[in-house]
Amino acid sequence: MHSRKKLPVIVGGTNYYIESLLWRVLVDTGQENEESGKGGGASNRKAELEKLGGAELHKRLAEVDPKMAAMLHPNDARKIARSLQVHEETGVPHSCWLEEQRGQEGGGGLGGPLRFPDPCIFWLHADMEALDKRLDARVDEMLSLGLIEELGDFHARYNQERVQDSSQDYQHGIFQSIGFKEFHEYLTTPETSTQQEKDALRDKGIEALKIATRRYARKQNKWVRNRFLKRPGDHVPAVYGLDVTDVSRWEETVLTPALQILDSLRKGEQPAVEPIRVEGAEQRNKRSRYTCDLCDKVIIGDLEWTAHLKSKKHHYHVRKRKKPDLASDQPQGLQGTPSPPSSTVECLSQDSSTTVVPGSGEASPESAQVTRPTVNEVPVTL
């Protein structure tokens, strides 16, 4: 398209696909293309690995790629399986592939350099209340067009036998799409159930579908902020926000501003509209590994650790810990201060960020382990 003097415009699609078009973030082991005509051997191998469970997978990864294992949560079976798959197919640790990728000219904490010069990103965003109503209306329209009937037909053809054999899997392929697992109870309702029971399960599935759709929209917004707006490094395209809250003003708030921005950029001029600036975007989320003994949780990432320390659940366990300590001190007439819970922290990288490859994570060049006390109810400042 560039050779024909045409401007490629990529619209919609999964954010991971858009990212892989803009940046060199994929790890090509050379096996995917070879296996594509043989029944999907690479994807099947990954699915086989995931069945082993997070704990076993994490143990195996720690043996062949300790750096990557330190970056991934033991429950993240998909990413761990992907890292193991890369090592099996190439004999090279996944972390080494990612370090090489980030070390290329123009590379950064989230992967390799840009594929094309001077790309431009338009982010169509809306007020969440308006977006929620629009998403609910979209689900209602899908229902009116026969979604339930389509799911029932697909279930009878491809999933009913799996359910009977207890081998259904809503984590792979088309079955992981929003809609299937939300209606599982309704689709597997015994024939002896009353119509009232069936209707109740149907309504439950509809509500679950709407909740999952709204949750996914928020996840996409968060992804854009973390992977585009907060992306570290100098080679980050400008992101221009276009408000689609009121679609009746589409030309005024979306089409006209977008065309004006593109026209300015093609002429080498500064657009009249400023790109989105995120306060604190330069802040890096180091992929440190934390263990909260009070909550019995493993947490990956400094920002996630900060959020955990502020959470109601953590504060609840802190207060619960204080009570027995204070009670044991009372008979002695002492004003005891409970000792702070300990947390294990593995400082994995001085310049790392969030995960990089679809189905994988990011490696760090160095790792060191320290143990330090965590003072009750005092969040980490980054």
NORGI-V582380 format. One record per residue. PHI is phi in degrees with one decimal (NA if undefined). OMEGA is omega in degrees with one decimal (none if undefined). BURIAL is # if it has 24 or more other C-alpha atoms within 12 Angstrom, else .. Layout:
PHI/OMEGA/BURIAL + PHI/OMEGA/BURIAL
This chain:
NA/177.9/. + -64.5/-179.8/. + -66.0/177.9/. + -93.4/179.6/. + 61.6/178.3/. + -106.5/179.8/. + -97.5/178.5/. + -67.9/176.2/. + -124.1/179.8/. + -97.7/-175.9/. + -120.4/174.0/. + 68.7/-177.8/. + 88.7/178.2/. + -66.7/-177.3/. + -58.5/178.6/# + -61.5/179.1/# + -65.9/179.3/. + -62.6/179.6/# + -62.2/-178.4/# + -71.0/174.2/# + -76.1/-176.8/. + -83.7/-176.0/# + -119.9/173.6/# + -85.7/-175.7/# + -119.1/-178.6/# + -87.2/174.6/# + -104.4/-179.1/# + -93.2/-179.5/. + -85.8/-179.1/. + 84.1/-176.9/. + -94.2/-174.1/. + -59.6/-178.4/# + -67.2/-179.2/. + -65.9/-175.0/. + -89.5/-174.0/. + -60.2/-179.9/. + -94.7/-177.8/. + -120.3/177.0/. + 81.2/176.2/. + 69.6/-176.0/. + -59.6/-178.1/. + -64.7/-179.6/# + -67.9/178.2/# + -65.9/179.7/. + -64.5/178.1/# + -62.6/178.6/# + -64.2/177.9/# + -63.3/-179.9/. + -63.5/-177.1/# + -61.0/-179.7/# + -67.3/-179.9/. + -71.5/-179.2/. + 93.4/-174.7/. + -59.4/-175.4/# + -63.0/-179.8/. + -67.3/179.0/. + -63.0/-178.9/# + -63.5/178.4/# + -62.9/179.8/# + -66.4/-179.3/# + -65.9/179.6/# + -61.1/-179.3/# + -75.9/-175.0/. + -104.8/-178.2/# + -151.1/-176.1/# + -60.7/179.6/# + -63.9/179.7/# + -69.1/179.3/# + -61.0/179.7/# + -70.1/-178.6/# + -87.3/-171.7/# + -111.7/178.0/# + -71.9/-179.0/# + -57.3/179.7/# + -84.6/-175.9/# + -86.1/-173.2/# + -62.0/-177.0/# + -63.0/-177.0/# + -69.1/178.4/# + -64.6/179.5/# + -62.5/178.4/# + -62.9/179.4/# + -64.8/177.4/# + -65.4/179.1/# + -62.7/178.0/# + -59.7/-179.7/# + -66.4/179.4/# + -62.6/-173.7/# + -80.9/-174.9/# + -117.7/-175.1/. + 77.3/-179.3/. + -114.5/177.8/. + -56.1/179.4/# + -57.4/-179.0/# + -61.2/179.1/# + -68.6/175.9/# + -58.6/-176.2/# + -70.9/177.0/# + -63.5/177.7/# + -64.0/-179.7/# + -63.5/-178.3/# + -69.7/-178.0/# + -80.0/178.6/. + -68.1/178.5/. + -59.7/-177.3/. + 89.6/178.5/. + -77.8/-178.7/# + -157.4/-174.7/# + -63.6/-177.8/# + -106.7/177.6/# + 144.8/-176.4/# + -78.9/-176.0/# + -75.5/175.8/# + -65.3/177.9/# + -79.4/-175.7/. + -130.1/-179.4/. + -76.0/170.7/. + 55.1/173.3/. + -74.4/-179.9/# + -132.1/-178.2/# + -114.8/171.7/# + -106.5/178.8/# + -107.4/177.7/# + -86.5/-177.2/# + -122.8/-177.8/# + -145.5/172.7/# + -57.7/-172.6/. + -62.0/179.2/. + -63.5/178.5/. + -66.5/-179.5/. + -66.1/179.0/# + -60.9/178.8/. + -63.6/180.0/. + -66.6/179.3/. + -67.9/177.4/# + -62.0/179.0/# + -65.0/178.5/. + -64.7/178.0/. + -63.4/179.1/# + -59.5/179.2/. + -66.9/177.8/. + -61.8/178.5/. + -65.4/-179.8/. + -67.8/-179.9/. + -90.3/173.8/. + 103.6/-179.2/. + -59.9/-177.2/# + -61.3/-179.9/# + -64.3/178.9/. + -64.6/178.1/. + -63.8/179.6/# + -62.7/179.4/# + -65.9/-179.9/. + -65.4/179.3/. + -62.4/-179.0/# + -64.4/-176.6/. + -80.4/-167.3/. + -123.4/-171.6/. + -122.8/-174.5/# + -61.5/179.4/. + -65.2/178.3/. + -64.4/179.0/. + -63.4/-179.8/. + -63.4/179.5/. + -91.0/-177.9/. + 57.8/180.0/. + -118.3/178.5/. + -66.5/-175.7/. + -139.8/-179.0/# + -98.1/-178.4/. + -112.4/-176.9/. + -136.6/175.3/. + 61.3/-175.7/. + -67.0/-177.7/. + -69.2/178.2/. + -83.7/178.7/. + -63.5/177.4/. + -63.0/178.5/# + 130.7/-177.5/# + -73.0/-175.4/# + -67.6/179.7/# + -67.0/-179.1/# + -107.3/-177.9/# + -58.2/-178.5/# + -62.2/-179.9/# + -67.8/-177.4/# + -70.2/-178.9/# + -104.7/179.3/# + -63.1/178.3/. + -60.7/-179.3/. + -63.3/-179.4/. + -77.6/-179.4/. + -67.4/178.3/. + -75.6/178.2/. + -63.1/178.3/. + -63.2/178.2/. + -65.6/178.6/. + -64.9/179.6/. + -64.2/-180.0/. + -64.4/179.2/. + -69.2/176.8/# + -64.3/178.8/# + -64.3/177.6/. + -63.3/178.6/. + -65.0/179.1/# + -62.9/179.8/# + -64.9/178.6/. + -63.5/178.8/# + -65.4/179.1/# + -66.5/178.8/# + -63.6/-179.6/. + -64.0/179.6/# + -67.1/178.7/# + -65.9/179.0/# + -64.2/179.9/. + -66.4/177.7/. + -62.4/177.9/# + -66.5/177.9/. + -64.3/178.2/. + -64.9/177.6/. + -61.4/179.2/# + -63.7/179.9/. + -62.5/179.5/# + -60.6/-179.2/# + -63.9/-175.1/# + -77.3/-173.4/# + -94.0/179.6/# + -110.2/-173.6/# + -69.6/-176.4/# + -103.9/-176.6/# + -63.2/-179.0/# + -74.6/177.1/# + 108.1/-177.9/# + -90.4/-174.6/. + -95.8/-179.1/# + -122.0/-179.7/# + -63.9/175.2/# + -69.3/177.9/# + -113.0/-179.2/# + -106.0/-179.5/# + -88.3/177.3/# + -125.1/-173.8/# + -84.0/179.6/# + -111.9/178.9/# + -59.1/179.8/. + -109.5/-175.6/. + -70.5/177.7/. + -69.2/178.8/. + -106.7/-174.6/. + -54.5/-177.8/. + -63.8/-177.3/. + -73.3/-172.4/. + -99.4/-175.8/# + -125.1/-171.7/# + -61.6/-177.5/. + -61.9/178.1/. + -60.0/-178.9/# + -63.8/179.6/# + -65.6/178.5/. + -65.9/178.9/. + -63.9/179.5/# + -61.4/-179.8/# + -62.1/179.1/. + -64.8/-178.3/. + -65.0/179.7/. + -68.0/178.0/. + -88.0/-178.1/. + 77.6/-178.7/. + -103.4/177.1/. + -82.6/179.8/. + -61.9/178.4/. + -67.9/179.2/. + -90.4/179.8/# + -79.7/174.1/. + -68.0/-179.0/# + -69.2/175.6/. + -113.8/-180.0/. + -105.6/179.8/. + -65.3/-179.6/. + 78.4/-178.6/. + -64.8/-178.6/. + -75.1/-179.1/. + -69.4/-178.6/# + -97.3/176.8/# + -95.6/-179.6/# + -63.0/-176.1/# + -84.6/177.3/# + -73.6/-179.0/# + -106.4/-178.2/# + -118.3/172.6/# + -125.9/177.0/# + -93.9/-177.9/# + -66.6/-179.6/. + -63.4/-176.2/# + -94.1/-179.5/# + 55.2/-177.8/. + -133.5/171.1/. + -103.1/-176.0/# + -128.0/180.0/# + -109.1/176.4/# + 110.7/-179.5/# + -65.3/-179.3/# + -66.5/177.7/# + -65.7/178.6/# + -66.9/177.5/# + -60.8/179.3/# + -63.4/179.6/. + -64.8/-179.6/# + -62.8/179.0/# + -90.0/-173.3/. + -71.8/178.4/. + -63.5/-178.6/. + -63.0/179.6/. + -65.9/178.9/# + -62.1/178.0/# + -61.8/-179.8/. + -69.6/176.2/# + -63.8/179.1/# + -63.7/179.3/. + -64.2/179.2/. + -69.4/-176.7/. + -67.4/-172.7/# + -58.3/-179.9/. + -65.1/179.1/. + -65.8/179.1/. + -68.4/-179.0/. + -63.8/-179.3/. + -69.1/-178.7/. + -85.5/-173.2/. + -60.3/-178.3/. + -59.5/-179.2/. + -88.7/178.6/. + 72.1/-177.7/. + -106.2/173.5/. + -92.5/-173.1/. + -72.5/173.9/. + -112.9/-177.5/. + -62.2/178.2/. + -70.7/-177.2/. + -68.0/176.5/. + -68.2/179.9/# + -95.5/178.2/. + -138.2/178.0/# + -93.0/-178.1/# + -124.9/175.1/# + -107.8/180.0/# + -82.0/-169.0/# + -93.2/-174.9/# + -156.7/175.6/# + -93.3/-176.7/. + -153.7/179.4/# + -127.5/-176.8/# + -142.4/-177.5/# + -75.3/-174.4/# + -62.9/-168.0/# + -117.3/-170.6/# + -106.2/174.6/# + -52.9/-178.2/# + 81.0/179.8/# + -147.5/177.8/# + -129.2/-179.2/# + -115.9/179.8/# + -98.4/177.6/# + -124.8/-174.4/# + -72.0/-175.7/# + -133.3/174.9/# + -149.2/176.4/# + -150.1/-176.4/. + -116.2/176.0/. + -135.0/175.7/. + -123.5/-178.5/. + -142.4/176.5/. + -76.1/176.6/. + -110.4/-178.2/# + -71.0/-177.3/. + -56.6/170.3/# + 59.8/174.4/. + -115.1/-175.6/. + -70.0/175.5/. + -74.2/176.8/. + -101.8/-177.3/. + -112.2/none/.
